[in-house]
Amino acid sequence: MSEEPVALTLARHAVGLRRAPLPEAATTAAVRAFLDWAGAAIAGSVEPPARVLATALAPADAGGGSRLVGGRRRVETSVAALVNGTASHTLEVDDIYAPGLFHPGAPVIAAALAIADRERASGQELLRAVVVGYEVGDRVAADLGPAHYRHWHSTATVGAIAAAAAGAELLGCDEHRFGHAVGLAATMAGGLQQTLRGNAMGKPLHAGHAAQAGVVAALAAHGGLTGALDALDGEAGLGAATGGVPAWVHSRAEFGPELLIEQTSVKPYPCCGHAFAAIDGALQLRAGGVRAADVAEIEVRTYRAAITVAGAPKPATVPEARFSIPFAVACALRDGTVGMASFTDDALSDPELIVLMQKVILRAGPDFDERFPARRGAQVTIIDAAGVRHAVSAPDRSGSPQNPVSDEQLKGKFYDLAVPVLGRAGAGTAAQSIRSMSHTPDVAAIMLG
């Protein structure tokens, strides 16, 4: 007897979660995830990728049922998901599910908010949809794993499936229509790793397209459009087509008791997460007395994928700098911080930072490769001008479940991102409305612009 299709298994488990209230821990994690996403989306809303899309696809008089974050405009639901998903992934500050090499928040929450706006859902219904989207997406991403990530951007591909799951939950799809939403999203999924390796705006578009595809899939399936239920695990399905033949162990397993949104990593630095452990190490060495002016050589040992994705030795643009361990380490050593102000054109042309970057050597460490992708670490070794070696190991990067960001740090991150767009009073109103969203009868009361 053959196993049921993976999409239907995921759907059955997701629909089964409706039998009981969300656990308090999952609700708390979902509120944190929403606050983190909102800061990223608000800050990203004024950046070129989101602005270009909004201008091209949503003229000022378009109207619609779903908001664009950062302002007061309402547009068509799938366009809102596209623009907000893109905005939230633009500045490289959105969350991560490490075992799946996946940024769940950008596609899932953008899609969920767009449909919640359209349906005038409650805050609790929105939070439940977010939890379901993370659960489905995280499991699929973990099953596809590094073999998929080698050529495909999981946030783009798995993001569409996760967004569809969130939408199907909000629309109250039964397990068959939920499964069809997953199947439809899988066949619309796409996003190439090559887009991450150059000076292009396509990477944030990956998250936006995933959110939009998920919205389309969920609405279509709810209306009766059918997808291939074996679109994930069929012989020509997503798994086989994009990197191997997964065993689908995570996707077939029962959900809970701990839900995966509780295992989300929050970014403490506005750059590629593959650089975080190296930044941590550099900051520790600086705090221990190592000064940039005394550095002769910097060795960063980490897992191979970090070097492949974030190893740019001489970034020429701000987007490239966000994917450069040498640049991030140089900023950490010289300035004692890596923040939004680190990533500017002036910093890229700063002679001191250029000299420091040239001293960084990246090496793959088998011990770090063995722990990847679930654990992300690095060792930073500095040889000073006197020939003395200073070394520190950061086995788990900041923001990971093993080394989490506190509620106060998360609040500070939100204000740093939102205040330049909304002002301090507006950011405070937004933060308060998010913190109380589990008791909000209509998501329109959640202020994001």
N, C-alpha and C positions, 0 to 999 in steps of 0.2 A: 504494500500500500504506500503510495507516494505521500510525501509531506505536503501540507497545505502551503500555498505561496507565502513568501515572507511578508509581502505587503498586507495580506489578510491576517497573518499572525500579529503583526504590529497593530493593525486596526482593532483586532479583538481585544488585545491587552489594553490599548488606549481607551476604548469605549468602556472596558471593565473598571477603569479608574473612577467612572462616574458614580459607582455604587456607594461611595463614601466621600465625606468631606476631605479636602486636601489636608495632609498632615501640616501641622504648624510650621515645622522646619522647612517644608517645601514652599509654603506660602511666604515665609520670611525670605527665603532664597530668591523667590520670584520677584518680590518687591525690590531687593537689592539689585537683581539683574535688570529690572526696568529702570531704576535710577541710573545705573551705570550706562545703559543703552541711551537713555534720554540725554545725558551729558554729551555723549559722543555724537548723537544725532543733531542736537542743538548747535554744537560747535561746527559740525560738518555742514550744516545747512547753508552757511554763507561762503563755503569753499566752491571753487569752480565746477567740480563734477556735478554737484546737486543743483547749482544755479543754472548750468547749461541744460541739464535735463528738464528742469522746471520751465525754463523759457521755451525749449523746443517742443515739449509735450503737453504743457499745461498753461496755455495763455491766460492772462489775468482774468478774462471774463468767462473762463471755461466752466467754473462751478463744479459741484459734486458733493459727495457725502462723506469724504474722508479728508483729514487735515494734512497739511504740510507742516512738519515740525519746525519751530523757530519763528513762525509767523501766524497769521490768522486765516490764510487762504484755505479753501476747500476745493478738492479736485476729485476726479474719478478714482475709484478705490484702488485699482491696480496701478495707476500712475502714482498715487500716494505711497504705495508700498515700494515702488521702484525708486522714487526720489528719496524717501526716508531711509530705505535700506542702503542706498548709495551714500547718503550723508553720514550714516552711522559707522561706515567702514572706512571713510576717507582719511581720517587722521591717525589711524592705527592705534586706537585706544579702546576698541571693543573687546568683549570677553572671549574666553577660549575654553574649549573642552580638550585638554591635552591628549588623552588616549586616542582621540579621533582626528587630531590635527585640524580642528574645526572651530570656527567662530560662530557659535549658535545665535547670539543675540541679534546681530545685524539683520539677518533674513527673518528669523522667527518673530521678533517683536515688531518689526516693521510691517509684516504681513498681518499679525494678530491685531495690532492697533488699527490698521486700515479697515479690516472687516468689523472690528468692534465699533468703530465710529459709524460705519454704514448701518450696523444692526442696532445701534444704541444699547450695546451690551453693558452690563454692570462691571465694576472694577474686579470683582471676584471672578466673574466669567472670563474676563481678559487674563487674569493671573493663571487660572486653570489652563487656558489655551496655551499660554507661554510654557507652563510646566510640561504639557503634553508635547509641544513642539520640540523642546529640549530633549525630552526622553526619547522620542522617536529618532530625532536627528543624531543625538549622541551615540545611540546604539548602531545605527547604520554607518556612521563615520568610523566607529571603532572596528566594525567588521570589514569595511573597505580598506582601512589602514594605510600604512606607508606605501604599499604597492600601487594603490590608487593615487596617492598624493605625489608620486614621482612625476606624473605628467598632468594631473588634474588638480584643480584647486577645490578642495573639499567644501569650502564655504559656498562655492558656486553650485556644485553638484548636489551634495547632501543638503545644502541650504534650501534648495527648492522643495525637497521632500519634507524637511522639518517645517518649513513654512506652510506647506499644504496640510500637514498634520494639525498645526495650530489653527488654521482656518477651518478644517473639518470639525474640530472640536467646538469652535465657536458657533458653527452652523448646526450643531447637533446631529451630524451625520451618523447613521447606523453603521455597523462594522463593514458592510459591503460597500456602501458609498464612501466611507472613510478609506477603505482599501483601494477603491478606484481613484480617489484623490491622490494617494501615494503613487499609484501606477502612472497616472497622467503627469504628475510632477517629475517622475523619474525620466520619462521620455522627453521632457522639455529641459532637462538639466544640461549644463555645460559650463566650461570655464577652464582655460588652459594655463598651466604653470608658466608658460613663456610670458604671459602678460605681467607676471610678477617681477620679471627680470629686466625691465627697461623703463624708460621715462614715459609712462603712459597713464591715462586716467582709467584704464580698463579694470584695474583690480577692484576699486570700490564698486564699479558697475556690476561686478560679479555678485556681490551681496544684494544689490538692488534688483538685479534680474532674477535672482533666486526668490526674493520676496514676492516679486510680481508673478513669477511662474507659479508659486505656491498659492497665491490668491486666485489666479485663473483656474488652477487645478481644483481647488476646494469649491469654488462657486460652480464650476462646471459639473463636478461630480455630484454636488448637492442637487443640481438641477436635473440629473439623470444621465449625463455623459459618462460613458464607461471607459476605463483604461485597462491596460494589460496587468492583471493581478500578479503575473510572474515577471514584471518589468525589472525587478531587482535581481532575482535568482534564476531566471530562465537561461537557457543555453546561449542566448544572444542578448541577455539582460545587462543591466548597468554593471554588475560585478564582473562578468566575463568580458565585457567590452572595454573596461577601463582599468584593468590592472590585475586580473587573476580570477580565481574562483573561490570566493570567501566561503567559510563554513557557516556563516550567519549565526554564530553562537550567541552573540549579544542580542541580535534582533529577535531571535526565537525565545529568549529567556523571559520568564515572568517579570513584570515591572515591580519594583520595590523590594523590601520595605523602604529602603532609602532611595529617593528619587535622584536622578543624575544631575538635575539642576543644582543640587547641593554640592556637586563636585566641580563647579565652575571656577576657572581662574580669572581673576580681575587684573587688568593691566595697571601697574603703577607707573609705567613710563610710556610716552606717546610714540612708540616705534614698534617694530616687529618683535614679537614675543621671543623669538629665537635668540635675541640679544640680551635678554633680561639677566640671566645668570652671570654673564660676563660683566654687565653693568654692576650687579651686586658685588662681584669680586673686586672690581676696580674701586668702588666706593668704600669697601672695607679696607683696602690697602691705603687709600687716601686718609681715612679716619685713623689708621695706624701710624701715620706720619710720612708716608711716601708722597713726594711732591712732584708735580709734572716736570718741573725744571731739572730734576735730578735723574730722570728716566733715560736709560740707554737703550733698553729693549723691553718689549711687552709681548709675552706669549699667552695666547688664549687657547686652552684645550677644551674642546666641547664635542658634541655629537655632530656627525657628518652633515645631517640635514640643515643644521644651523649655518654651517659654512656655505652650503650650496645656495640657500635662500637669502641669507643675510650677511654674506661675506664681501660685499662691494668694497674694494680697497680704496677707491678714489671717487666717492660720489660727487656728481656734478650738479645735481638738483636736490631740492628738499625731499621729494618722494624717494629718490635713491638713498638719501641719508638715513631715512627711516628703516632702510634695509641694509645698514652698514654697521656691523659690530665694531670695526675700527673707529668709525666716527663716534659712535655712542660711548665707547670706552675712553676715547680722547676727551670727550665732554665731561664724563664722570670724573676723570683724574684731574682735569684742570679746574672745573667749576664746582665740583662737589655735588652736582645735581644733573639730572637729565629730564628736562621738562619741555613744555611747549615752546619756550623761548630758545631752546637749544637748536631748533630746526628752522633756521632762517638762511637766506642767501648770504647774509653777512658772515654767519658762522662758517659756511662752506668755504669762504675765501679768507678766513682768519689764519694768518701765518703760523701761529702757535699750534692751532688744532691740526693744520696740515702736517706739520713736523711730527706731532704726536701720532697721527694716523699712520705715517710712514714707518713708525717703530713697532707697529702691531703685526705679529705673526700669528696666523690661525692654523691650528693643527687638530685633526680629528683624534679623539680619545676612545679606544674600544670600550672602556668602562662606561663612558657616557652613552655610547651607541647602544650598549646592552640594556640600558634603563629607558631608552627612548622608545615610543613617544610618551608613555605615561609620566615619566619623570624627566625634567629638563635641567641639566646642571652644567657647570663649567669650572675650570680651574684657571686662575689668572696668576701668572708669575711675572714679576718685574725685576729686571737687573738694573741697579742704579749706576751712577757714574763711577762709583768706587768699586764696582764689581760685586756688590752684595745682592743676594737673591732674596726677594720677598714674595711669598706665595700664599694664596688663600684659595680654598675650594668652596664653591657654592653648590651643594648637591641638589637643592630645590630652589628654583627661581622665586623671587618675590611675587606675591599675588596668587601663587598656586594653593591648592587645598592644604598642602603640607606647610605652607608659609603664607597664610592668608592676609589680605588687606582688612583692616578693622573697619567698623562702621564709621568711625570718625574720619579715617583716611578716605573712605569712599565718598563721604559727604564733601570733604575738601576737594577731591577730584572733580565732583560734579560742579561745585562752585567755580573752580578754575576754568572749566570748559563752558559753563553756561553764562557766567557774568558778562564776558565781553559781548555776548549777543543780546541777552535779556536785561542786563543791568542787575545790580545786587537785589533790589526789591523783587524783580521779576523772577530771578533765580530762586529766591526764597519762597515765593508763592508756588513755583513749580515743584520744588523739593517737598514742601508740605503737602501738596495735593497728591504726590506720588506716595509719600509715606502713609497716607490715609486711604489709598486707593482700594484696599480690600473691603472698605465699608461704603464705597461710592456706588450709588444706584445707577448712574449713567456716566460712561467714560468721558463724556463731554466736559465733566467737571475737572478732569486732569489737565492742568494748564501746562502747555509745552511751547508757548509762543506768546 
